[in-house]
Amino acid sequence: MAAHKGNVEAPQRSCLGCRISKDKSLLLRYVQTPEMEIMPDLESRLPGRGAYTCINRRCLAAAIEQRQFKRSFKHDVSVMPAEQMIEHVRQQLHNRIIGLIGLANKAGLITGGGSMVIDALRSKKKPGLVIVAADVSEAIGVKIMHAAAGHNVPQRMAVTKDDIGAILGKAPRSAIAVASGGFVAQLINAIDRYKNFLGEV
């Protein structure tokens, strides 16, 4: 069913892989460069005609294997092999998460480290989001996620302990808390898109 805002129907596009129509915001956009190469436009900001797939690596692979980009743009285009394009998109989606955490950290909105995150959850001013490293030990991960859930704070598992440490300029960290504000919705969206693409949701 199409999403509505008042009586205005959200723009719909069809996935080149599964052919299902969805709101543009629920799809990944691709454009052609001046050299006729197909590249992802994950923020939907580049000019020109766009083609779309679901936020799912299987749909992207199907679109490439069935030569749907050529049909969509109505002429020969250069497309990476499916595995290479999937990895390219995965890396861009991952970099988006890293970039947002970095911006939030520069704005002074990040608390890093498992014990610090739990302290933040117990404070009067609760964080807006808790991100637990994907490679944290199960015991620590469950403890932090359970604490976040107990305080009704959204939680996501993403990136690695080394990623978090590098962003903060410190040793590896098992988790971070993000203060309430605009970065929370952006990070949740970026992480969910990444996990959807990998088929982890």
C-alpha positions in Angstrom: 0.0 0.0 0.0 1.3 3.4 -0.9 2.3 5.8 1.9 0.3 9.0 2.1 1.1 12.4 3.4 -2.3 14.0 3.7 -3.9 13.3 0.4 -0.6 13.3 -1.6 0.6 9.9 -2.6 4.4 9.4 -2.2 6.3 8.9 -5.4 6.5 5.3 -6.4 9.2 3.4 -8.4 9.6 -0.2 -9.4 12.5 -2.4 -8.3 14.5 -3.6 -11.3 15.1 -6.9 -9.5 11.7 -8.0 -8.2 9.5 -5.5 -10.1 7.5 -4.6 -7.0 6.5 -0.9 -6.7 7.4 1.0 -3.5 7.9 4.5 -2.2 11.2 5.9 -3.6 12.3 6.3 0.0 12.2 2.5 0.4 14.5 1.9 -2.6 18.1 2.4 -3.6 18.7 4.8 -6.5 21.3 4.3 -9.3 22.4 6.8 -11.9 24.6 6.7 -15.0 27.8 8.7 -15.1 28.9 10.7 -18.2 31.0 7.6 -19.0 27.7 5.5 -19.1 28.7 3.6 -15.9 26.0 2.7 -13.4 26.7 3.9 -9.9 24.6 4.0 -6.7 23.2 7.3 -5.5 22.3 6.3 -2.0 21.3 9.8 -0.9 19.2 10.4 -4.1 20.9 13.7 -4.7 22.6 13.3 -8.1 20.9 14.8 -11.2 19.5 12.8 -14.1 17.4 9.8 -14.7 17.4 7.2 -11.9 16.8 3.4 -11.7 15.9 1.6 -8.5 16.2 -1.6 -6.6 14.9 -2.7 -3.2 17.4 -2.2 -0.4 18.4 -5.8 -0.8 21.5 -7.3 -2.3 19.4 -10.1 -3.9 17.3 -7.6 -5.9 20.5 -5.8 -7.0 22.1 -9.0 -8.1 18.9 -10.0 -10.1 18.8 -6.6 -11.8 22.4 -6.9 -12.9 22.1 -10.6 -14.0 18.9 -9.9 -16.0 20.5 -6.7 -17.6 17.7 -4.6 -16.3 19.8 -1.4 -16.1 20.3 -1.5 -19.9 16.5 -1.8 -20.3 15.8 1.0 -17.8 18.2 3.5 -19.3 17.3 2.3 -22.9 20.9 2.0 -24.1 24.1 0.1 -23.3 25.5 1.0 -19.9 28.5 -0.4 -18.0 27.7 -2.2 -14.8 30.0 -3.9 -12.3 29.7 -7.6 -11.9 27.0 -8.4 -9.3 29.4 -9.3 -6.4 31.5 -6.2 -7.0 28.5 -3.9 -7.1 27.0 -5.5 -4.0 30.3 -4.9 -2.1 30.5 -1.3 -3.5 27.0 -0.5 -2.2 27.6 -2.3 1.1 30.7 -0.2 1.7 28.9 3.0 0.9 26.1 2.1 3.3 28.6 1.2 6.0 30.5 4.5 5.4 27.3 6.4 5.8 26.9 4.9 9.4 30.6 5.7 10.2 30.2 9.2 8.9 27.1 10.0 10.9 28.7 8.7 14.1 31.7 10.8 13.4 29.6 13.9 12.9 27.7 13.2 16.1 30.9 12.7 18.0 32.3 16.1 16.7 29.1 17.7 17.9 29.7 16.2 21.4 26.7 13.9 21.3 28.5 10.6 21.7 29.2 8.7 25.0 31.6 5.7 24.4 32.2 2.5 26.3 29.9 -0.1 27.7 30.0 1.1 31.3 29.6 4.7 30.3 26.6 3.8 28.1 24.9 2.0 31.0 25.6 5.0 33.2 24.0 7.2 30.6 21.0 5.0 30.4 20.5 5.3 34.2 20.8 9.1 34.2 17.9 11.5 34.1 18.7 12.6 30.6 18.4 9.4 28.6 20.3 9.0 25.3 18.2 8.8 22.1 20.0 5.7 20.7 22.4 3.0 21.8 24.7 1.4 19.2 26.4 -1.9 20.2 29.4 -3.1 18.2 28.5 -6.1 16.1 31.6 -8.0 17.3 31.1 -7.4 21.0 30.9 -10.5 23.2 27.4 -11.9 23.6 27.4 -11.4 27.3 28.3 -7.7 27.1 26.0 -7.1 24.1 23.0 -8.7 25.8 23.7 -6.7 29.0 23.8 -3.3 27.1 20.8 -4.1 24.8 18.8 -5.2 27.8 19.6 -2.1 29.7 18.6 0.1 26.8 15.3 -1.8 26.3 14.6 -1.5 30.0 14.8 2.3 29.7 12.8 2.4 26.4 15.9 3.6 24.5 16.2 2.4 20.8 19.1 0.1 20.2 20.9 -1.2 17.2 23.9 -3.4 16.6 26.3 -2.1 13.9 30.0 -1.5 13.0 32.8 -3.0 15.0 34.6 -2.2 18.3 37.6 -1.0 16.3 35.4 1.2 14.1 34.0 2.9 17.2 37.4 3.3 18.8 38.8 4.9 15.6 35.9 7.3 15.4 36.4 8.4 19.0 40.2 8.4 18.7 40.4 5.9 21.5 40.9 2.2 22.1 38.2 -0.2 20.8 34.8 0.4 22.4 31.9 -2.1 22.8 29.1 0.5 22.5 28.1 4.1 22.2 25.2 6.2 23.3 23.9 9.0 21.0 22.2 12.0 22.6 18.7 12.8 21.6 18.4 14.9 18.4 18.5 14.8 14.7 21.4 12.3 14.5 19.2 9.6 16.1 16.7 9.2 13.3 19.5 9.5 10.7 21.5 6.7 12.3 18.6 4.4 12.8 17.7 4.8 9.1 21.3 4.3 8.0 21.8 1.2 10.1 18.4 -0.3 9.1 19.2 0.3 5.4 22.5 -1.4 5.8 21.0 -4.5 7.6 18.2 -4.7 5.1 20.7 -4.7 2.2 22.6 -7.6 3.8 19.4 -9.4 4.5 19.9 -9.3 8.3 16.4 -7.8 9.0 
